[in-house]
Amino acid sequence: MNGTWIEVKVVTKPDALEMVQGIFYGLDVKGVAIEDPRDILEREQGPLTWDFADINILEHGGKAAVVKGYFSVEDDMEEILEYIKVKLIEIKDMGVDIGEGTVEYIKVNEEDWANNWKKYYKPTKIGKNIIVKPIWEEYEANGEMIIELDPGMAFGTGTHETTRMCVEALEENVKGDTTVFDIGTGSGILAIAAAKLGAKKVIGVDLDPVAVDSAKENVSFNDLNNIEILYGNLMDVVTGKADLVVANIIAEIIVVLAEDVKNFLVPGGLFITSGIIRERRELVETKLKEKGFKIKEVKEQGEWLCIIAEA
């Protein structure tokens, strides 16, 4: 999908990122990008971490967070901007510090958007023994498992805490006879990790056609035959049951998924969820317990949680 897009940018505070991100998901957004300065400023420094990154790559020098949404040039931008501004006021009225809360938009060329950031993305260690390696970088493995990745416009480079925790949970729970469903697969990173960890069968699903194309391409880079990427909703395109379902999305969507996801798990199967900020922990745990799940473990990194529940 090449061409021109409209990039809408909201400048906010890190703690308001999830709620601002949610505004975009209430629209017909074609993609969302998040710039959270904590991903760099609070990252442990050392080999395969963010020590290669200059804080100047952040638009606001680490003093603000940014959410960018990408829309078609045919979309009614006046209506979209007004919707976003109204929702920002609603969030502010709830007592959430949204910082500047400014809304701007520009036209961008997709090719430039998709490629300029690549110089900052290096081989990164996630989990206990997995290296995410961009396809344009060289890396000599030293006993690690390598995931070849080109995320393009899809979410999931492996650098975010939520992805790291999900990968750790997969490392701990995927076995040779495990079937895994990855909901909202994005770049396919979690599905690929599960497949590389030896899962018998992996299915990744996403409602974003750009993500589906990206995930399929990334699967091809890793030469895997135990994985399938599907376009659509889990409940509509997947049959059968999994031993493990993983969803790295946002808390509100996880609550919706919890209504039916148990129907896609074998008895005793695991539902691994992340994209949950601390303030949403009770919301997610309450819904999971209401639907008969038992909370087995809660992982924490920074302000983010990964909840592992048993059906």
C-alpha positions, 0 to 999 in steps of 0.5 A, a space after each residue: 500500500 503505497 501513496 500519501 496519508 494524513 498523519 494526525 499527531 497528538 502531543 500529550 503525557 506518557 501516562 495519558 498515552 493509552 487513553 489518547 491511543 483509544 481515541 484513534 481506535 474509535 475512528 477509521 484509523 489505518 495505523 497508529 504510532 506511539 512515541 513514549 519517551 519512557 521506552 528510551 529514558 527508563 530502559 536499562 542500558 547495555 548490549 542489545 538495549 536502547 543505548 544505541 539511541 540518541 534522545 534527539 530522535 524523539 520529537 520533543 526531546 523526551 519531555 512529551 509523548 506523541 500519538 500519531 494516527 494515519 488516515 486516508 487522504 479521502 477522509 473528512 479531516 475536519 470531522 476527525 480533528 473535531 472528534 479528537 479534540 472533543 475526546 481530549 476534553 473528555 479525558 481532561 475532564 476525567 482528571 487525566 493530565 494530557 499535557 499540551 493536548 495539541 492536535 496537528 496534521 500533515 500529509 506524509 509519504 508512506 515510503 518515507 514514514 516507513 523507512 526513515 526510522 530504520 536507522 534507529 532500530 537495531 538487534 534487540 534481546 527480548 525474553 530470556 534467549 530471543 533476539 529480534 533482528 531487523 532484516 537490514 541489520 547483521 547479527 551473529 547469533 551466540 546461541 540465541 534464537 533469532 527472529 527476522 523482522 521488518 515491522 513496516 507500518 504494523 505494531 510490534 518491533 519487540 522494544 516495548 515492555 508489553 511485547 517483552 513480557 508476552 515473549 517471556 510468558 511464551 518462553 515459559 509456557 510454549 511446548 512441542 504440542 502447544 497450539 497458539 492463537 495470537 490475537 491482534 498479531 500486528 507485525 507477527 512478532 509473538 506468533 513467530 516467537 511461539 512458532 520458533 519456540 516449537 509450538 505445534 501450530 500457531 495462528 495469528 489474526 488481525 483486523 488490519 490488512 496492513 498488519 496481516 500483509 506485514 505479518 505474512 512477510 515476516 513469517 516468510 523471512 523466518 522460514 516457518 511452516 507451523 504458522 498461519 496468518 489470517 485477516 479478520 476477527 478471531 471469532 469469525 476466522 478461527 476454528 478449533 481450540 488453542 492451548 494458549 491465546 495471547 493478546 497484546 492490545 489494550 485493556 479495554 479490548 482485552 475485556 471485550 475479548 474475555 467475553 468469548 475467548 474461553 470458547 477458543 481455549 482447551 480446559 486449563 488453557 492459558 490466556 496471556 494478555 498485555 497492553 495493560 497499564 497499572 490503572 487498568 489491572 483491576 478492570 481486566 482481572 475482574 472481567 477475567 475472574 467473572 468469566 471463570 479464569 484463574 489469575 496465575 501470574 502478573 508480570 510487571 515492567 515499568 507502568 505495564 502489566 502482563 496477566 497470565 490467566 488459566 481457563 
